[in-house]
Amino acid sequence: VEDPSEIKYKEGDAQGFIVPAETTDKLLLFASDGRFFTLACDKLPGGRGHGEPVRLMLELDDRTEIVAVFPHRPGGRRFVASKEGYGFLLPEAEAVAMRRAGKQVLSVGKGGAAFALPAEGDQVAVVGDNGKILVFALDELPEMPRGKGVKLQAYREGGLRDGLVFRAEEGAAWIDTAGRTRAWPDWRDWSGRRAAAGRLAPRGFPTSRRFRPS
């Protein structure tokens, strides 16, 4: 699909995720209950029809949301986290499971899963529902095949809203609601030790309290 705007949806449906992939890829889906599901791209419906509901392919009930979708990259790692503010580095190979019930990877609380970001960089930034941001080194996170993980940020109320992984030498940025990239040159002012509270986001940070539109 060269122009995603040309994609037609059934009435009541809307765009969720657009993921460039090859028919030889395995597609990983991360659910709000902390499970990962795997779909072989060559098994997905082809043509220009409306496709088939993912919930018919997987054991995924209506109360469970899909948080992230991406092609599996052998050797890759993901930064996975719960809305309670705990997380770890996950080798992508540990997420692959072809069974319909998926594979439980992240232990989540009542809030569910927050994100599964590519762990490509050396710095992590997390932002809470309270609008506070904390930046710390990626190597403060343990690499695990499954579990709850370690505390990322402290909250008096609310939980984890979003995260960002970046390279210090390249700097950090966020994407506003108009799709424009906004540089964040003074990100080091938010640096601290993992599990600290952080400080209020810089001026101009999106009111959604996300580094990129959801």
N, C-alpha and C positions, 0 to 999 in steps of 0.2 A: 504494500500500500504506500504509494508515493505521497499522497495528500490525505492525512487522517481526517480532514474536515469533510471529505467525501463519503465517509463511512455512514451508513444508514442504520438506525436502531429501531427496534420495535417500539410501539407506543408505550410510554411509561419507563423505558430504559434510557440510560445515558452513559456517556463515557466514564469508565472507571480507570483502567490502566492501558496504556499503549506501550507495548514492549517489542522492540525489534529482535527477531530471533530467526534461526534457521530450522528447517525440518529435522535436522540431526540433533538439535538441542533438547535438553530436558528443562522444563519450565518448573521453577519452584514457587509455590504459593505459601505465604506466611499468614496464618489466621490469628484472630484476636485472642483465641484460647491458648496460644503458644505452640500450636502444632504446625508442622511443615507438611505440605503435600507436593507430590511430583506428578507432572503430566508430560508424556512424551509428545513433542510438538508434531510429529508425523501422525499422531492419532487424533489431532484436533480436526474439526470439520473444515473442509476447504470451500472454495468457491466464493461467491459474493452474497450468500444468504445471510441470515441473521444468527447463524451458529446455534450452539446448544448451551443450556445453562450449566455452569460449572458444578452446581450442586447436584446435578444428575450424574456427574462423573465421579464425584467424591462424597464421602460421608461428612457432609457439612450442613448443619441445620441453619434455619433462618436467623437464629440469634447470634450466630458466629459470623463476624465480618472478615473480609480479606484485607489485610493490612499492607502487604507488599507482594509484587509479582516480578520475577526476574529470571533470566536464563542461568542455569547452573554453570559455573566456571570452575573446572577442576583446579584445585590448589588455592582457590579463593577463600576469603574469610568474610564474615559478616559481624557487625556490631549489633547484637540483639538486646532489646531492653523492654521492660514492663512499665506500665504507667505508674506503678508504685515507686519507680526510681531505682530499680536494680537491673544489672545487665552483665554481659560478658562477650568475649570474642568466640564466634562459632566457626569452625572449619566447615565450609559448605558441603563437603562430602558427608558430614554427619547429618545433614538435613535431608538427604536423598532417601526416599522410601516410596516404592511404587504401589504400596497397598492403599486401598480406598480410604482407610481410616487415618492415613497419614502417620506422622511420627511426632510424639510429644517431645519438644526440645526445651522450651522456656517455661519455667514454672511462673505462672502469673497469679496475681491476686484478683480482687473484685474489679479492678480497673481494666484488666486485660493487657494485651501486648501493645507497645507503642510504635516500634519500628524495627526494621532489619536493614541496616545501612552497609554499603560496601566499606570494609575496613582498609581503605587505601589512603594512608597518611600516617602522621605521627602525633597528631593532636585531636582531641575530642572536645566538642562544645555541646553542652546540654542546657535546655531551657525549660523551666517549670511553668505550671499553670499560673504561678504568682508573678511571672514576667522576669524572674532572675536567671541570669546566665552564669555558668561556670565552665571554664576551660581547663583541661588537664591533659597530661601525656597519655597517649594511647597505651603505652606499655604498663600503665597502672591497672589495666584490665586483664583478668586471667583468661586464658584460652581453655574452653571447656566443651565437651560434646553435648551436655545438657545440664539443666539445673536452674537455680534462681539467679545466680551471679552475685555480684558485690554491689554495695550501695554506691550510687553515682552522685546523688545530690540530696541535700537535706531540705525537707519542707515542713513548715508548721501546718500548712493546709494545702490541699490539692496534691498534685503529683507531677510526673514528667510529661511534658508536652511534645518536645521534639529534640532532635540531635543532629550533629554535623561532624563529619570526619574530614580533616584537611591536613595539608603539609605546611609546616611552619614557614618554610622558605618561599612558598607560593602565596601565603596569606589566606585569610578567611573572607567570606562574603555571604550574603543572603540574596534571595530572589524575592522581589516584591510582588504584589498582586497583579501588576501589569506585566510581569514576566521579565522585568529588568534586573540585572545583576548589580547589587550594591556592595562595593568594597567595604571592608571592615578593617582598616589599617591599624587601629589601636586595640586589637583583640587581646593583646598580652595584658592589658589592664584588668582583664577578667580571669586571668590565670590563678589557679590555686590548687590545693590538694583535693583529690577525689573525695566525695562525701561532704564537702563543705556546702554552704548555702548559696554562694555566689553573690552577684550584685545585679541591680536592675539593668535591664537591657539598654543599649545606647539609644540616643535620640534617632528617630527615623526607623527603628526596628518595627516590623509589621505588627499590627494590632492583633493579628491571629496568633502571635507568639510562636511563629514557625519560621525556620530558616528557608523554607520553600513552600509554595502553595500546596495544600493537601488535595 
